[in-house]
Amino acid sequence: MATIYIDNEAKQADPKENLLHACLSLGYDLPYFCWHPALGSVGACRQCAVKQFRNEQDTTGKLIMACMTPAAEGTRISIADAEAATFRAAVIQGLMQNHPHDCPVCDEGGECHLQDMTVMTGHRMRSYSFGKRTFRNQYLGPLVNHEMNRCIQCQRCVRFYREYAGGDDLNAFRLRDSIFFGRAEDGILESEFSGNLIEVCPTGVFTDATLKQHYTRKWDLQMAPSICVHCGLGCNTTVGERYGSLRRVVNRYNHEVNGYFLCDRGRFGYEFVESQKRIRYPLLNGRSATKSEALERFGAILSEGNVIGVGSPRASLEGNFALRTLVGPDRFFAGISDQESQLLSSMLRILREGPARSPSLDDVEHSDAVFVLGEDVTNIAPILALKLRQSVRQAPMKLADALHIPQWLDHAVREVVQETKGPLFIASPYTTKLDDVATATHRASPDDLARLGFAVAHAIDPTPEVADLPEETGKLAANIASALLGSQRPLIVSGTSCRSQSVIEAAAQIASALCKTGHRTSLSFTTPECNSLGLAMMEARPLSAAIEAVENNPDAALIVLENDLFRRASASEALSFLRSARHLIVLDCLESQTTEAAEVVLPASTFAESDGTLVNSEGRAQRFFQVLVPGSDIEESWRWLREGSLAAGIETEAKWLSFDDLTTVMAAEMPAFASIPLVAPARKAAGKIAREPNRYSGRTSMLANISVHEPKPPDDPDSALAFSMESGPAPAPPSLLPFFWTPGWNSIQSVNKFQSEVGGHLRGGDPGVRLIEPSQNPTWQYFTEIPAAKNTNRDEWLLIPIYHIFGSEELSSHANGISQLVPRPYVALHSDDASRLGVNAGEKINITVADSSFELEVILRDDLPRGTAGLPSGLLPIAAMPSPAFAKLTPAKVESRAGGMA
């Protein structure tokens, strides 16, 4: 550490950082605009000016920009110096000359970084009385709103969008003395991370278009810490509520997970909570019923005994455990296909017993050589893709280090590095959004991808050899192996996306071989849903076992927990299964084909209305907390199960009086979850913590239609978070922080005040507890079964899944904004295969596999391997179609002609 002097006070600072970073980390208030902890310094705004002195005797000094000056040993600066303060105020004055006087109607008002910095510099009055510069705003899609007149030219937006996130459709356009930040023409922003412009922008140029439909000021939002439920990464979020409805989701900083950013699915997918398909009251045989009537029927069914339970990878650990306990471990089933169950079990076993550790997302960003095997990372785990995009900068940083250029000096580093990138190899069935930063790419079917993976492992260490490997593939395998061996922190990324056991084993083989050579290797597996790994840790049998159990016991009652089984099995198989049970009880939040078939439907809460624990793909258990009290019969699934068991007279459930009771019992009964109580403090262990900001208003008027007085706030029996503005004297622990705010810092930048150092860990530690660690003394053996080279059957096509960030995930597809971006079902073919079939783009084709048949529109994709057909994953009605699997393809027009001739 270096000793620096700030206003004559000696302070310790990291000499590898700049003075702005040091001042903010030490708790000083120093205004800035263009600088961002994740983006580095460019010195564009000149707002962070301070006075620097040569030594203790120097009384004159000179103005410098804190963001562009290293925190070197002995540096002396003054923030309070009159000349520096005047300079900063003058910068604000210049910025405000053309800024509109629209704070009262600006969506950013009350959480605007420009407002905070204006107050911080003491700017009170505008002296400019001439016409202001104005721009035409653009339509940027259903998610992000554009108001260019508010721009202060800090350049953060284009730096994030183009340099950090890799987008190319947003830019800075200059005409004489004006700069316009936007697209070349109106249109939907193409980046999967466009929503981050809302938080990156220090003013109101980019705002949340979904919030605009039900706008509420930040200070009027009731907020709680939460976890994104739209993929397996477990990104941390803050959710906001007003008038009993969910209004928005913003990023919640967690150094080990998502850092400063969210993907658009995680940011805007929340609207499913207010979907028209939301189930808000119990249903009995399709008709609305009261809660007491539903519990009476539910209890009567449970009292008969003989109950089978089907869990879900999108339900919390607590919900799944409650169902498991109610029906018994032997009668609890995972609610996922055999294929998915096998893949998740294999991944779990590899992470537990193998030598490679699953990395945090921060570890991913600092990897210096990466091999992605079989994954379309951007569409499956978007923030993982964003971290991988940063990882290619790690190896080239040595060029800047050799020239003694600090890594935070962004444009200087980029000038030195130019187009040099670290090793990133991507082997997948089709083109991915990360290909533009990849060292090399490879396109093949899942089995051929696995063969490449095993060949890479063999080139690293004498593992079983791959027979009949094409020469080009062998050269690629040797190049990948060489790059991984030449790195210090290699990373292998794979997962369930190819739905191939061989691909997962090949990835594990590479990681094991690297570990054997002494490399500190990470192995990152993606998982399909928010609690897939948590469900796998319960070691329940798959859906086929549940189907068999009901077939062998037709008098059984069936409880389905937060799961649409028509997405897990073919329509005929799912319908037959549900009809085979004597009684069908479904707990879910949205209407589906499964709820339509149910005798009893109980409205389950979402992440916004409940507390729960999810295990992400790293193996990190994290807690989400209730933000609103539903004004209907919606309850947590575990609470419905408890109340139903009490109605049935099953006393074993009565011990779950609260959420903490449930987690304590789960930790005691299931060793894999012994650390779950440590994820967040128990209700009684933490003091009262307000969900509402100090300026929260309308507590009387919002209920004036009922009674003109302030009612008693609802009680939360499950957490220390209070539905009020009142907090106890103790600071909230990181896992229970409902929002980031501190006096003078109303914007999202206030997170600086809660970090041990800017861009570092939260004070008190980042939320979450790792449940999975590699074996300390691994006896791991190499896999020996390698897929053989296969000759394609010219009469059949191999179906492979194609993933879409909007559409492939179930819940977000019901969000109003995102639903406008979901593609229609299609089948993708290589143009050569389409020609062979005699079909053109836009025409229909029949697909037959097993007992399922669909007619879909053809699109052409020459990035697909010949002999394969791509189907969009997760889109109904083809969500449950098996893949990879061989299918018959027949042009629809040929069949119609044949029918006419007949």
N, C-alpha and C positions, 0 to 999 in steps of 0.2 A: 504494500500500500504506500501511497505517496502522501506527504503532508502538504496541503494547500491552505491558503489563508483567504477567508471570505469575510470582508468587512472587519479585518484584523483579528478574526477568530481562527485558530488553527483547527483544521478538520482533516480527517483521513479519507482519501479517495483512491479509486482504482486508476492507476496511471494509463491503463489501456483504453480508458473511456475519455469522453470530452467533458468540458466544464459544465455544459448544460445538464448532461446526465448526472454528473456529480452533485450539482446544486439541487436538482430535483430529488435525488436519492437521499440527500441530507436533510430534506424537508423544507428547503427554501422555495419561495414563490418567485419564479422567473418566467415571464411570458414567452411564448413561442408559437409558431404556426406551421412552418414547413417541416420541422423535425418530427419524427415518429420513431419510437423505440425499435420497431421492426423494419423500418425503412432506412434508417441512418440519416446522415447529415448532408445537406446540399447548400445551406446558407442562402436560401432564396428570399426569405421574408425579412431578414435583418431585425427581427423583433427581440431577439435574446441578447441584445447589446449589454455589455458590462464594461467597467473600467479596469484595465490591467496595469499594474505597477511593476517597475523593474526590480525594486527592492523596498526595504522598509523606509528608506530616506526619500524615495520618489513621491512627490506630492502632485505631480502633473498627470502622469499616466496617459494611456491612450485607449480609445474605444475599440473593442474587439467583439466578435460574435462568439458567444459561449459555445454554440454547437459546433464551431469550426476550430476550436482550440483545445489541445489535449490537456488533461489534468495532470500536468507534469509536476515533479517534485519542486517545491518552493514557489509555485505559482501564487501570485497575490492579485486578487480581484476585489472589486466592490460592486455590489448590486445596488446599494442605496445611494451611490454617488449621484449628485444632482445632474451632471452632464449626461450620464447614462440614462437616468430616469427621464430627462427631457427628450433624449433621442428616441427612447421607446415610445413615449407619448406622441412624438411627431410621426412615427411610423403608423401608429393607430390612426392618427388624424388623417394621414394620406389614404389609408385603406378605407376609412369611413366616408371620404368625399363622394364616392360613387355608390356606396352601399345604401340600399333602400331603407326607408324608415318603416319597416314592416314587422318589427319584432312581435307586436301583439298578435299578428296573424300568421307568423312564420311557424311551420311545424317544429322547427328546432328551438323555438323560444323556451327558455327555462332550463335548457340543457345544452346551450350553445357555447362552444369554446371561444368564439369571437366575443360573445357577451362577457364571459369570464375574464378574458385578457383585456378587454376595454376597461372594465372596472378595476382590474389589477394595476393598470397603468395610470389610473386617475383621470382618464378622458371623460369629460362631462358635456362639452358643448361643441357642436359642429359649426365651423365658420364658413363653410362652402355654400354659396347661395345660387349656383348656376345649374344648368341642366345636367342631369346625370346620364352616364353611359347606360344604355339598355341593350338587351339581347332578346332574340326569339328563343323560347324554350322548346325542347324536343320531347317527343314521345319515346320513352326508353323501355316500354313494356309494362306489364301489369304489376311489377314488383318495385320498381324504383321510379320516383318522380324527379323531375328536373326543373330547377329555377335558377337560371344562369345569372340573373341580375345580382345575386347575393355573393358571387365569386370574389375572392380576394387574391387570386392567382398564386396560391401557395404551392401548387403543383402536386400536392399529395395524391390527388385522384389518379392522375396518369402514371405516377410513379408506382402506386400500388397496383393499378389495373394492368399496366403493361410490363413493368420490370419485375414485380413481385409475383403477380398471379398469372402472367403470361398471356393476357388478352391482347387483342390487336384491333378491336373495333371502337375503342374510345381513345381520343387523342387530343392534343392541344393544337388548335388552328389559329395562326396569326394573320391578321390583316392590318397593315400599318401599325397603329399604336394600340390595337385591341387583340386580346387573346380569348378564344372561345374553347371551352372544354366540353367535348361531347362527341357524338358520332358524325361521320361524314354526311349521313342523312338519318332521318327518323327511323327507328326500328328497335326491336327488342335487344337488349344487351346480351351478348353471347356468352359471357363468362359465367361460370358456375359460382363465382364469388362476387358478383356485382353488388350484392347487398351490403358488402363491407364498405362501399363508398359512403354509405349513410353515416358510419361511425368514423371513417377516415377523414371525411370532409369536416373541417373545423367550423363551417357555417351551415346554411340550409340549402346549399345547391342541390344536393342529393338527399332525398328524404324517403321514408317508407311509404310506398303507395298503398299498401294494405292497411296500415294504421290510419291513413287518410280517410278510409271508409268508415272508421269508428274512432275518430281522433280524441285523444285525451292528453293533457299536459303531463309531463313527467311527475311533477309534484302531486298530481292527483291520482297517480297509479299506486295501487297496492301491489307490492312486489315480493318475490320469493326466489331463492336459489333453485335451479332446476337442472335437468340433464336432457339433452336432445334425444328423442326417441326414434329418429328417422334413419339411423344406421347403427353399426356396431362400435363406433369410435367413442361414444360417450362424451361428446363435447359439452362443456359447461355453459349454461345459459341463465339469464335472468328473465323471468316472465312477469308481465304486468297486467293487472286486472282493474276494471272500473265498472260499477253498476252490475256486478255479477257476471260479466262476460270478459273473456280473455282478449286483450287489446294488442299485445305485441310480444315479441321475443327479441332480446338483444344479447350480444356476446357477454359472457362472464369469464373473466380472465382466470385461466389455470395454466401455470407455466409448464406443467408436465403433459398437458393434453392439448387443447386447442389454442392456447396463447391468446392473441388479440383478435382472432378471426373465426367466422362461421361460414359454412356454405349456404347457398340460397335455399336449399331444401330445409336445412335446420332453422334458418331465420324466418322463413315465410310459411313453413308447413303447419304452423300452429293453428291455422284457421279451421282445421278439421274439427277442433273442439266445439266450434259454433256451427258445424255443418247442419244442413237441413235433414240429414240422415241420422242425426244424433238421437239416441234413445234416452229419454229423460224420465220416463215412468215405466213401471212394470207392465208386462203384457202377459195375459193368460189366454192361450190359444188365439193369439193375434189381436186380442181386445185389451184396451187399457184397463188397469186394475189399480187398486190402492196398495200401498206398501203392506198393510196388514193382511190383505187378501193374498198377496203374492207370498208372503212369509208363511201364511197358513198352508197354502198348497205346497210350497217348498218343504216345509217341515213335515208334512204328511208323506211326501215322497221319500224323504230321508229316513223317516221312522220305519219304512218298510225294509230298510237295509238293502244290501245288494247294489251298491253304487259304484260306478266306474267314473274316473275323472280324466279329462284330457287337458293338459296344460298348454302353455304358449310361450314362444320366444319373445313376444312383445309384452308379456305380463311381468310384473315385478317379482323378485325372489319371494317376497312375502305372500303375494297372491298364489304363486305356484306351491309354496310350502304349505299354505293353509289348505289348499285342495288336496295335496298329497297326504296331509295328516288326517283330513276328514274321511277320505276313501281308503286310506292305507297305502303304504309304499308299493305293495304288489299290484294295486289296482289303479295306480297313477301312471299315465302315459304322457309322452312328451308333446304329442300333437304336431309332429313334423314327419316328413317322409323318411323311409328307411335310408335312402341315399343321403339326405342331409344329416340324419342322426349319426350315420357311420362316419361322415366327414368330420363333424364336430367332435365326435369321440376320439378320432385319430389325432386331430389337432390338439385336443386337450392332453392326450397321452404323450404326444411329442413334446409339448411345452413343459410337462411335469417331469418326464423321465429323460428327455434329451439334454444335451449339453448347452444348447443355445438359449439365450434369454429373450423373452418378448420385450421389445423396446417401448418406451413411452413415445408419444409423438415428438417430443423435444429431442429424444435420442435419434429418431428418424431424421430430423432436420440436420443433425450433426454427423450423420454417416458420410463416409467419403468414397464409398463404392457401393452400388446398388444393383441387384438383379431382381426384376419383377417377373415372376413366372405365373402366367395364366390369368392375370387380373387386369380388368379395365378399372384402374384405381379411381380415376376421376369420377366415374359414374356410380361406383359402389361405395367408396369411402373418400369423399371429396377432400376433406381436410388432410388426410394422409397424402393425397396427391399434391396438395399445396406445400406440405412439408418436404416431399420428395423433390419438388421443383427447387426448393432452397438448398437441398443437399448437393446438387450439382455444382454449387458455388464453393463447397468446402475445400476440395483439392486445389482449385485455381487460386485460393486465397494465399497459397505459398508464394505466388508471384508478387502479391502486394506486400507480404511480410518481408520478402527479400529486399524490397525497395523502402522498407520502413514506413509504409503507408498504413495508418491505422484502419482496421476493418470497418469502423463506423463512418469513415469518410467516403460516402457511397459512390459519388460520381468519379472520384479519383480511382477508386478500386475498379469500377466498371471500365474506366479508360485503360487501365493496365490489363485487366483480364480479357477485355474484348469478347470474342465469341468462345473463348476457352471454357470448357465444361468438364466437370468430373465424370467418372465412369457411371453411366446409367444404362443398363441393358433391359429391354422390354421384350418379352416373348408372350404373345397373346393371340387369340383367334382372329382379332381384327384390329384396325387402327385405333389408337387411344389419343386422348388430348395431351398426354405427356410425350408423345413421339417427337415433338419439336425440340425437346432438350435431351433426347436419348442419344447415346453413343452409337447404338445399333438396335435395330428392331428385327423381330422374326415373327412370321405369321404361320400358324399351323393348327391342326386339330388338337384336342386335348391330349390324346395319346402321344402324338408327335412332340408336343410341348414337354410332356413328361420325359420322353426319350432324350430331348435336348438337356433337360435338367440333370438326368442321371449321367449324361456324357460330361457335363461340367463338373459334377462331383468326382467322376473318374479321373478327370484331368488334374484335380487338386490333390487327390489321395487315391491309392489303389482300391477303389470300390469295384463292384461288379461292372464289367465292361458292357457297352451297348452294342449289340450286333447290327449289322447292315445299316450303319449310320451314313447318310449321304456325305460326300466330301465337304460341301459347303457348310453343312450343319456341324461337322467335326471341327472345321476351322473356327466357326463362331464359338463353339464350346471352349476351344483352347483360348480364344481371346477373352472370353468372359472369365475363365478361371485365372488367367494371368492378371487381369485387372483386380479381381477380388483378392488374390494373393499379395498384390502390391499395395494394398490399402491397410489402414490401421483399424478402421471401424467398419468392416463390411456388413451389409444388410441384405437379407433375402426376404422378399415379399411374395406371399402367395395367399391362397384362401379357397373358399368354396365356390367361387364364381364359375369355374369350368365344370364343377360338379364331378370332379375326377379324383379318385383316391390316389391314383398314380402321380398326379401333379403335386399333391400335398406331400407324398412320400419323397418325390424327387427334390422338392424344396428343402425338406428336412435332411435329406442326404447331403446336399450342398453345405448346409449350415454345420452339420456334424463333421464333415470333412475339413471345413475351415477351422472349427474348434480344435480338431486333432492336430492341426498344424500350428496351434498356439495363437490364433487370431481371436480377438474379442468380438465374436460374431453375434449379431442379432437376427432373430427370425420373427417376422411380423406376419400373422395370419389375419385376413379380414373375415368378418362374420356377417351373415346376412341381415340380422335384426338386432335390436337394441339390447336384448338379454339372451341371445343365442348361447353364449358361452356359459352364462349363469344357469340356464336350463340344462345344458350338457353336464354341468357339474353335479346335477341332481341324479344323473345316471338313470333316467327313466327310459323305458322302452318306447320305440317309435309308434307312429299311428297305426301301422299294419297290425301290431300286436293288440292295440285297442279294438280294431275291427274284428280280429279273431276272437277276442274275449267276449264281445257282444254277440257274435255269431254262436259261440258255445254257451251263451247264457242270455237268451232273448228276454228273460224277465228282469234284466238289470236296468237300472236307471242310469242315464248318462249325463254328466255335467261337463260342459265345454267352457273353458275359461279363456275369454278374450282371444278367440281364434276363429277365423272363417275357414272351415275345413274344405271349402270348394277351391281354395287357393293351394291346398295341400294334396288333394287327390282329384281324380277325374270327377266330373259332375255325377255320372252314374254311380261311381263307387261311393262318393260322399253321401249322396242321397240315400242309397241303399243302407249305408252304415247308420245314418241318423234315424231312418225309419225302423231299423231293426230293434232299437232300444225300446223298452216299455214306456219310459218317460225320458224326455229330453229337456234339460235345463241349460240355458245359455246365459252367461254373464258377459256382456260386451258393451262397448260405447257407441258403436255405429251399426245401423241396419245392414244386414248381409243375407245371403241365401241361407246361411246357417241359422240366423235368428228367425227367418221366415218359417223354418221347419220346426221351431221349438214349441213345446207345450208351455214352458215358463221362460220368460225373458226378464232378466234383472239388469237394470241400467248400471253399468260399471263406470267408475270414475276414470278420467284420463290423468296424465301427469299433472294437470293444472288443479285438480280437485283432490289430490291424495298425496301421501308420502310413500316412498318406496325405494328399493335398492336395485340397481342394475349393475351387471358385470360387463365391462367393455371388452373389446378384442385383445387388449393388453393383459386382461385378467385383473383390472382395477375395479373394485367395487365402489360405487358412488351413489349418493343419495339425492333424490329430488323431493321437493317439499310443496305442500298445498299452497296455492295462492288465492283461491277463492272458495267460498262456501256456495255450492249449487243451490238454486232456489227450487229444487225438485227432489225426487226420491233417489237421485244418484248417490251411490256409496262406493267405497273401496271394495274390490272383489273379496278381499279377506274378511271384511266386516260383514258382507252379505253371507258368506259361508259360516261365520261365527253365529250370526243371528238365526240363520236357518237351522243350524245344529241345535241351538238352544230351543227353537220352536219344536224340534223333533225330540227334545229331551235327552240329547247327547251331551252329557256334562263335561266330557273331556275338552271341549272347546271353551268352556267358561273361563279358563285361566287367561285367555287373551283379552284382557280388559283394555289394553292400549297397544299402540304400535311397538313401543319399547318391550312390552311383554312378549310380543310375537317374535321380534328379532332375537331376544334372549333365549327363547325356547328353540328357535331355529339354530342358533349358534351352538347350543348344547347338544342337540340331536344329530346335527350333521357336521362332522369335523371339518369338511371343506369350507364351511362358513363360520368357523370359530371366531374370525376377526371382524365379522359384520357389525357387532356393537361399537367397534372403534371407528366406523365410517363417519359418524357424526355424534356429538354428545347427546345423551339421553335428555328427555324433557326436563327432568329434575336436576340434571347436572349443569345445565346452562341457565343463566338468568333470562329474564324476559327480553325478547328482541322484537322490535317494531317492524312490521311489514310496510308501514306507511311512512313517507318522509315527513319531516317537521312541518312542511307547508301544506300538508294534505288538507283539502277543503271540502265542504259540502256534506259533512257527516250528518247534519240535520236535514238539509234540503233534499238530499237524494232519496229520502224516504218520506217526504212530505205528503205524498199521496196516501200514506198509511197513517202517519202520526207526526205532528210537528214537535218532536223532541228528539234528543239524541239517544238512541236505544243502546243497551248494553252490547258491547262487541261480542261476536261469537267466540266461544272458547275452543281452543285447539287442544284436544287431549293427547295429541301424538307428537308434538314438537314444542320447543321453546319459543317459536315464532308466534307473535301476537297479532291479531287483526286490529291493530290500533297504532297510534303514533308514539305510545309510551314504551320506553326501553329501560332496562335496569342499568346500573352504573358501570357494569363490566363490559368491555368491548366484546363484540360478537366473534366467535371463532370463525375461521375462514369457511368452513363447510356450512355455516349458518348465516353468512352475510347475505342479506336480501338484496342489497344494491350497493354500489360504490358512490359515496358522496362525502364531501368534507367542505367546510366553509370556504367560499371563494372558488370552489371547483365543482360546478354543477354538471359538466359534460362527462362523457365516458372517460376523458383523460384523468378524472379523479382517481382512477385505479393506481396512478403513481403513488398516491399517499398510503396505499395499503400493501405495497411491495417492500421486501427487505432491501432491494435496490431496483431502480427502474428497469423493467424487462426481466427481473429475476423472480424468485419464488414469493408467494404471498407471506406476509408476516404470520407466523404460527404454522406455516406449512401449507402446501397445496392440498385441496380436498381429495379424498380417496384413499383406499387401502389396497395394496396389491395382494391378491389371493394365490397367485401362481408364481413359483420360482423354479428354475431348472434344478435338476438333481446335483447335489454337491459332489457325489462320487458316481458319475454316470457309468453304467454298464451297457451303454447303448450299442446296439448292433446295426450294421448297415442293412438296408432293405436289399433283397435279392431278386424280387419279382419285378421285371422291367417289361413294359408292353412291347410286343413284337411289332415289327413293321407290317402294316396292313395294306392290302390292295383294295382300292375303293370299288364297291359294287356299283356298276354303272346304272343299275336300275333303282338304286336307293340313294338318298341324301342323308348325311349326318346332321341332325338338328343340334344347333348350339345356341345358348342364350346370349342375347345382346342386351346390355343394361343401359338404362336411361336414368339420369339423376331425377328427372320428373316423370313418374309413372311406374317405375319398377318397385318403389316402396309403397306399401298399402295406404298408410294413414295420410301422408302428405298429398296424395292424389285427390283427397276430398277437400283440400284447401282451395278457396275460391281463386286466388291468384295463380297458384301452381296448376290448377286443373286446366287453365287456358294454354299451358305449355306441354301437356301430356300428349304424346303422339298417338295416333290410331293404331290398332293392331295391324301387323304387316308380316310378310315373309321377305327376307333379304337374300338375294342370290348373286353370285358372280355373273357378269354379263355372258361369259362363255356357257355357263350352265343354263342361263335363261334362253340363250339361242338354241341350245340343244333341246330344250323343252318346247321351244316355239312360242315363248311368251315375251311380252314387252313390259316395261315399267308402267305401272298403273292398272295392268290387267289382273284378273283374279286367277287364283290357283288353288286346287284342293290339296290338303295335307292330311295324310292318313298315317297314324302311328298307334299301334296296339288297338284299342277299341274306340279311339277318338278320331274325329275327322272335322276339319275346319276349312272354310273357304276364306282366303286372305288375299289382300292386294299385294302385288309384287313391287319391291323397290330393288334397284341395282346397286350393289356395293362390290367393287372390284378388289377391295382390301380383304374380302373373305377368301379363305382357301377354297379351291375348286372342289366340288363334291360335298360342300356343306351348305346348309340353309340356316339363316339366322332368324330367331324369333325373339321379339321384345319380351324380356323377362318381367313378370309381375302383372302384365296387362290382362284383364279379363276379356274374353272367356278362356284365354289360352294359358293362364297363369300356372295351371297344374300340368300342362303338357310335359311329358318326360323329356329330359335332355341331359347329356347327349344321348341320342337314340336315333336309329335309322328309320326313315319314313319314306313313304311313297308320295311323289308329287305328280299331280295330273292337272294340265290346264283346264280350267273350268269351261272354257268355250268348246273344247273337244267333247266333253261330256254332254253339254247341252245340244250339240249337233247330233250326237249319237242318239240322244233321247228323242229328238225330233224325227229322225229317220225311223226309229222304232215305232 
